[in-house]
Amino acid sequence: MTTIDLHGKTGVVFGVANHSSIAWAIAQALHDAGVNLAVVYQSERLKDRVEKLVEGWDNVTLLECDVTDDANIKNVFDEMGKRFGSLSIAIHSVAYAHKEDLDGEFSSTSRKGFQDALDISAYSLLPVARYAAPLMTEGGSILAVTFEASQRVYPGYNVMGTAKAALENEVRQIASDLGQDNIRINAVSAGPLDTLSSRAISHYRDMKRIHRERSPMRRNITAEEVAKTALFLLSDMASGITGEIVHVDTGYNIMGI
């Protein structure tokens, strides 16, 4: 995929669920670049699936983590410290909303649904950064995954758009907090991709079709393109970039109509 060499680096990827996950595409790119990885899955029911994905890898650790529990997140980084001593890279590719809150009118979002979506999809980045930073003793890079619905209305995306807006604001604020320690944080704003999460979006097929028809490049993106951009942002080639939202959407975000 790339000639970027990250041998000797250590990284942790939150959000791998299956072969179509954006987190999985990024994990593959990091593995190919030589990173010693910890791949974090959400619960025991996903363990077998994730184990099969990394079968044959010799530089990977699997860890379970429920990101609604700060103690769980801390345990991941404690384990990283024990196994590797330090950390270079952290990926946050975690998002969730109740299915009933991804349809109908946004104003009908339940209080519990709003809280859960913001907690899992946005707040969880804060403890990831909080516990990653002390391990990044020689600097490091954190990456989040977002979507253009943070800025525009996408029917069916509803409360997740609000969560992505919060996530992007966090990226900027964390960049300000950690920059003096040579720790960078950025986000990749990916165009529509066929993931497990996208299946829950009621107008996803329309979203993908319109992106293809109206973007300057007249096509949809691939997970590999997101992963390559992530690899660049996580490497020293992007050493002067922090607090940015980088669009990987074949240019759709620049179009007015």
Backbone torsions as a table, in degrees:
resi	resn	phi	psi	omega
1	MET	NA	-37.4	-170.4
2	THR	-154.5	164.2	175.3
3	THR	-104.8	3.5	176.5
4	ILE	-65.8	128.6	-176.4
5	ASP	-108.4	115.6	179.7
6	LEU	-119.1	26.0	177.0
7	HIS	-58.9	139.1	-178.7
8	GLY	92.5	-12.5	177.9
9	LYS	-86.9	154.3	175.4
10	THR	-120.3	145.0	-176.9
11	GLY	-147.6	159.0	176.5
12	VAL	-132.0	135.7	-177.8
13	VAL	-121.2	115.0	175.1
14	PHE	-94.8	131.7	170.7
15	GLY	116.0	8.4	177.7
16	VAL	-75.4	122.5	179.4
17	ALA	-119.7	-39.5	179.9
18	ASN	-160.8	-173.3	-173.6
19	HIS	-68.4	-17.5	-179.4
20	SER	-96.1	-0.9	-179.7
21	SER	-65.5	139.0	172.4
22	ILE	-59.2	-38.9	178.7
23	ALA	-58.3	-36.4	179.9
24	TRP	-68.9	-41.2	177.3
25	ALA	-60.3	-41.3	178.8
26	ILE	-68.2	-41.6	178.4
27	ALA	-59.3	-41.7	178.0
28	GLN	-62.0	-43.1	179.6
29	ALA	-63.3	-40.9	179.3
30	LEU	-67.7	-40.2	177.8
31	HIS	-62.9	-44.2	179.6
32	ASP	-62.9	-28.9	179.7
33	ALA	-83.8	-2.8	173.9
34	GLY	100.5	9.7	-177.6
35	VAL	-73.8	137.5	169.4
36	ASN	-79.7	113.9	-167.1
37	LEU	-111.0	145.9	161.1
38	ALA	-110.8	124.9	178.4
39	VAL	-104.8	122.6	-173.7
40	VAL	-105.4	126.1	177.2
41	TYR	-113.3	160.0	-168.9
42	GLN	-75.6	-42.0	-173.5
43	SER	-152.8	170.4	-177.1
44	GLU	-58.2	-31.6	-177.4
45	ARG	-67.0	-18.8	179.3
46	LEU	-96.2	-6.9	-171.6
47	LYS	-59.1	-50.3	-177.5
48	ASP	-59.9	-40.9	-179.1
49	ARG	-63.0	-44.0	-178.7
50	VAL	-71.6	-36.4	176.6
51	GLU	-59.2	-39.8	179.2
52	LYS	-66.7	-34.4	179.5
53	LEU	-62.7	-41.2	-174.1
54	VAL	-96.3	7.7	-179.7
55	GLU	-55.9	127.3	-179.3
56	GLY	97.7	-14.0	176.2
57	TRP	-76.0	137.6	-178.4
58	ASP	-106.6	1.4	-178.8
59	ASN	-131.5	48.6	-176.4
60	VAL	-135.0	143.2	175.1
61	THR	-121.6	135.0	177.4
62	LEU	-103.0	131.6	-179.1
63	LEU	-135.2	142.6	177.8
64	GLU	-96.7	140.6	180.0
65	CYS	-156.9	126.1	169.7
66	ASP	-94.9	110.2	-172.1
67	VAL	-74.2	-2.2	173.7
68	THR	-80.9	-3.9	-178.4
69	ASP	-120.4	110.4	-178.4
70	ASP	-57.7	-34.4	-179.6
71	ALA	-63.7	-37.0	176.7
72	ASN	-61.9	-43.9	-179.8
73	ILE	-65.5	-42.9	177.7
74	LYS	-59.9	-39.5	179.9
75	ASN	-61.6	-37.5	177.6
76	VAL	-59.1	-47.2	-176.9
77	PHE	-75.2	-29.8	172.3
78	ASP	-61.1	-42.0	179.1
79	GLU	-66.8	-39.3	176.3
80	MET	-60.2	-41.8	179.1
81	GLY	-63.3	-41.2	179.6
82	LYS	-66.0	-40.9	-174.1
83	ARG	-82.0	-36.7	-172.2
84	PHE	-118.9	-18.7	179.6
85	GLY	84.8	-34.8	-179.9
86	SER	-149.1	174.6	-177.0
87	LEU	-139.2	141.6	179.3
88	SER	-110.7	-33.1	-167.8
89	ILE	-140.0	137.5	172.7
90	ALA	-135.8	130.2	-179.7
91	ILE	-113.0	127.3	174.4
92	HIS	-111.7	104.9	178.3
93	SER	-129.7	63.1	-172.4
94	VAL	-123.9	129.6	177.3
95	ALA	-155.2	144.5	178.5
96	TYR	-159.6	141.1	168.2
97	ALA	-147.1	150.6	176.0
98	HIS	-63.9	139.1	-175.7
99	LYS	-56.6	-37.7	-178.1
100	GLU	-68.4	-15.8	177.7
101	ASP	-93.2	5.0	177.3
102	LEU	-110.9	27.2	178.7
103	ASP	-152.2	160.2	179.5
104	GLY	74.6	-158.4	-177.0
105	GLU	-83.1	138.5	178.9
106	PHE	-58.9	-37.1	-178.4
107	SER	-65.2	-11.4	178.2
108	SER	-90.2	0.8	179.2
109	THR	-56.9	130.8	179.2
110	SER	-72.6	154.9	177.2
111	ARG	-59.1	-44.0	179.9
112	LYS	-64.8	-41.2	178.9
113	GLY	-62.8	-41.6	178.0
114	PHE	-62.5	-47.6	-178.3
115	GLN	-62.2	-43.0	-179.1
116	ASP	-65.9	-43.6	-179.5
117	ALA	-63.0	-44.2	-179.4
118	LEU	-70.7	-36.8	-179.8
119	ASP	-63.7	-53.3	-174.4
120	ILE	-75.4	-43.1	-171.3
121	SER	-83.9	-26.7	-175.0
122	ALA	-121.0	-56.6	-175.8
123	TYR	-56.4	-36.9	-174.9
124	SER	-57.8	-22.1	176.5
125	LEU	-64.7	-30.9	-177.1
126	LEU	-64.1	-52.3	176.8
127	PRO	-66.6	-29.2	175.0
128	VAL	-59.9	-48.3	178.8
129	ALA	-66.8	-40.7	-177.4
130	ARG	-60.3	-42.8	-176.4
131	TYR	-90.0	-20.4	176.7
132	ALA	-74.5	-40.6	-171.3
133	ALA	-55.0	-45.5	-179.0
134	PRO	-62.5	-22.6	179.0
135	LEU	-85.5	-14.0	-178.6
136	MET	-89.1	64.4	-172.4
137	THR	-69.6	-21.2	177.9
138	GLU	-115.3	29.0	-175.4
139	GLY	86.7	170.2	-179.3
140	GLY	-176.9	-175.8	-177.0
141	SER	-142.2	133.2	178.0
142	ILE	-115.7	141.2	-179.8
143	LEU	-133.0	133.0	173.6
144	ALA	-112.9	163.4	179.7
145	VAL	-119.1	127.5	-176.6
146	THR	-131.9	-170.6	-176.9
147	PHE	-153.0	152.1	-174.1
148	GLU	-60.9	-14.9	176.9
149	ALA	-65.0	-7.8	172.5
150	SER	-66.0	-24.2	-174.9
151	GLN	-115.7	-22.3	-175.1
152	ARG	-130.9	160.7	179.5
153	VAL	-85.7	122.4	174.0
154	TYR	-116.8	106.9	179.7
155	PRO	-52.5	130.8	-179.6
156	GLY	94.8	-16.6	178.8
157	TYR	-88.6	-32.1	168.3
158	ASN	45.0	-119.6	-172.3
159	VAL	-63.5	-22.7	178.2
160	MET	-67.3	-29.2	174.9
161	GLY	-63.1	-41.1	177.2
162	THR	-63.9	-41.3	179.0
163	ALA	-63.8	-41.1	179.3
164	LYS	-67.8	-34.6	175.7
165	ALA	-62.8	-42.4	177.4
166	ALA	-64.2	-42.7	-179.8
167	LEU	-58.8	-44.2	-178.2
168	GLU	-66.3	-36.8	175.8
169	ASN	-65.0	-38.8	177.2
170	GLU	-61.3	-40.3	179.2
171	VAL	-56.3	-44.9	-179.6
172	ARG	-66.5	-42.4	-178.2
173	GLN	-69.7	-39.4	177.6
174	ILE	-66.1	-37.2	176.8
175	ALA	-57.5	-41.4	178.2
176	SER	-66.9	-40.2	179.9
177	ASP	-63.4	-44.5	-166.1
178	LEU	-103.3	-7.4	-176.3
179	GLY	-57.6	-37.0	-178.5
180	GLN	-66.5	-16.8	177.6
181	ASP	-96.9	12.9	-178.5
182	ASN	61.2	33.4	174.8
183	ILE	-109.8	121.9	-178.2
184	ARG	-103.8	150.8	173.1
185	ILE	-140.7	133.4	178.4
186	ASN	-140.0	172.3	175.6
187	ALA	-132.9	145.4	172.1
188	VAL	-101.4	124.0	176.1
189	SER	-98.3	101.9	-172.9
190	ALA	-90.9	142.8	171.8
191	GLY	-68.7	177.0	-178.2
192	PRO	-57.9	132.3	176.9
193	LEU	-134.7	149.4	-179.4
194	ASP	-78.3	89.6	177.6
195	THR	-117.3	173.5	176.8
196	LEU	-60.5	-38.8	-178.5
197	SER	-67.7	-37.6	-175.7
198	SER	-65.4	-23.5	-179.9
199	ARG	-64.6	-23.7	-178.0
200	ALA	-82.9	-9.8	-178.0
201	ILE	-85.1	119.6	-170.3
202	SER	-62.5	-32.6	-177.9
203	HIS	-108.6	28.0	-174.7
204	TYR	-61.3	-41.8	-178.4
205	ARG	-62.6	-39.8	176.1
206	ASP	-64.6	-42.3	179.4
207	MET	-57.9	-46.2	-178.6
208	LYS	-68.0	-41.4	179.6
209	ARG	-63.6	-44.6	-178.4
210	ILE	-66.0	-39.4	174.9
211	HIS	-57.5	-45.8	-178.0
212	ARG	-64.6	-40.2	-176.0
213	GLU	-75.3	-33.6	-169.6
214	ARG	-107.7	-14.0	-179.9
215	SER	-70.5	151.2	-179.5
216	PRO	-55.4	-32.8	-177.3
217	MET	-89.6	-2.8	175.1
218	ARG	55.2	39.9	175.4
219	ARG	-158.3	166.0	172.5
220	ASN	-86.2	167.0	178.8
221	ILE	-87.4	173.9	172.8
222	THR	-118.6	158.0	176.8
223	ALA	-62.7	-32.7	179.0
224	GLU	-62.7	-36.3	178.8
225	GLU	-66.5	-38.3	175.7
226	VAL	-64.1	-44.2	-178.5
227	ALA	-63.3	-38.8	179.6
228	LYS	-66.7	-39.4	176.6
229	THR	-65.7	-41.4	177.2
230	ALA	-59.3	-44.0	-178.8
231	LEU	-60.6	-43.0	176.5
232	PHE	-59.6	-49.0	-177.3
233	LEU	-65.1	-28.3	-178.6
234	LEU	-85.7	-11.2	-177.0
235	SER	-95.9	171.1	178.1
236	ASP	-67.8	-12.8	176.4
237	MET	-64.1	-21.4	179.6
238	ALA	-109.7	30.0	-172.0
239	SER	-61.2	-20.2	179.5
240	GLY	-102.6	12.5	-175.8
241	ILE	-112.8	121.7	173.3
242	THR	-151.3	153.2	179.3
243	GLY	73.6	15.5	-175.1
244	GLU	-100.1	151.0	170.9
245	ILE	-109.9	108.8	-175.0
246	VAL	-100.3	119.1	-178.2
247	HIS	-82.9	130.9	172.1
248	VAL	-123.4	82.8	-171.8
249	ASP	-146.6	27.7	-176.5
250	THR	50.8	28.9	173.5
251	GLY	86.9	5.3	-175.4
252	TYR	-56.4	-35.8	-174.1
253	ASN	-66.2	-15.9	-178.9
254	ILE	-86.9	-12.3	-172.0
255	MET	-84.0	140.4	176.5
256	GLY	-90.5	-26.6	-179.8
257	ILE	-156.4	NA	NA
